Amino acid sequence: MRYKNSEKIYEEAIKLIPGGVNSPVRAFKSVDKQYPIFIKRGEGAKIYDEDNNSYIDYICSWGPLILGHTNERVLKGVREAIELGSSFGLPTKKEVELAELICKAYPSIEMVRVTTSGTEATMAAIRVARAYTNRNKILKFEGCYHGHSDSLLVSSGSGLLTDGYQDSNGITEGVLKDTLVAKFGDIEQVRNYLKNKDVACVIMEPIPANMGVIKTSKRFLEEIREICTETGTVLIFDEVISGFRVAFGGAQEYFDIKPDITTLGKIIGGGYPVGAFGGKKEIMELIAPVGRVYHAGTLSGNPVAVRAGIETIKYLSENKDWLYKELENKVIYLTDKIEEFSEKYSVPIVINRVGSLFTIFFTRQKEINSLRDVIESDGENYSIYFNTLLDNGVVAPPSKFEAHFISIAHTQKELDKTLEVIEIAFKRIGERIER
């Protein structure tokens, strides 16, 4: 692969943009690259960079492109929306249609507010939970990422872990004091934190995917639900990634557990900037202009993003009987073959997979269940894996702390091509281990 144009663009970018990128994980630093590839376009399961290299894409914009790039149904809706106007700062009928689709898919959501990002959705969800309970403290889990608002960056995942740290500078002592952190899966820690009934909410990824995919015990979620109910603590499921991804009704359908508030993003915008938070009517009616919890945004409910989300969700709804099983089967096909390569080339790995997402951990451990397990996995082997794939026309997440995503646009031919390249990577890693 030639990356001459990407390198040239990066040299200009670092003069104008911190680190040359607008989101840290895009810098490719943790996979030993001097500069990232710059993308020009996408189509189906592929993306194309500024050097006209093509790649089979397993990032899928970090989840929302479940239908693949430039899906014709989504594009048709977006074209129609743009021709009517890009933004009004006033309500539209389509916002109501999107809200209806979300509430129908998620029975725990009786009312919903649309935002411009997942970060904004989780930030607002925390605020309304504090108002509802009249409590200040929140409880989150280490390694889980809920966006970049202050209180949710404590012991966080995703890009922070990629850059080698878990907290951000610029957060006040007061915020740190009010943010409690538990180890994911440790129910006794949760119980101890909530017993004094001074915690406003527990916010969690019901299926963590921002320290790589971590498998969740249904019983763990059930016990958290029970403790939150007993203590009057609001349970927030951050389904920005898992929503409409692991099942049409997200992780709460997958595990049959209802939270009090749900945050959504990614797929509900069909690849365009959008987020949402919703839940019980008695909680949501605390939000202005009905109540006194303020949330606003000029681009909240942007008509272009809303239309893209409507078309995506409608497609998923119309095809959910086969679509989610097909996505899961594609992941199983890939990961079963990868496990065969692991044995063939003596490369120890653990693969965690749920629905249409998975993570490969290069490790001698038997299981990966916590942030500590993930941190101890082999970053050098992951770099070899990433760079071998990239140089052979496949793009995986540029961090061992992220998930691979599959879309319905990934064909059998593309899956098989991917496996050919992955085998090359495992052969190289096996040779490194032998040395």
ABEGO torsion letter per residue (X at the ends): XBAAAAAAAAAAAAAABBGGBABAAAAGAAAGBABBBBBABBBEABBBBAAGBBBBBAAGGGGABAAEBGBAAAAAAAAAAAAAEABAGBBBAAAAAAAAAAAAABAABABBBBBABAAAAAAAAAAAAAAAAGBABBBBBBGBBAEABAAAABGBBEAAAAAGBABBBGBBAAAAAABBBBBBGBAAAAAAAAAAGABABBBBBABBAAAEBBBBBAAAAAAAAAAAAAAGBBBBBBAAAABGAABAAEAAAAAGBBBABBBBBGAAAGGBBBBBBBEBAAAAAABOAABABBBBBAABGBAAAAAAAAAAAAAAAAAAAAAAAAAAAAAAAAAAAAAAAAAAAGBBBBBBBBEABBBBBBBABABBABAAAAAABBAAAAAAAAAAAAAAGBBBBABAABBBBBBAABBAAAAAAAAAAAAAAAAAAAAAAAX
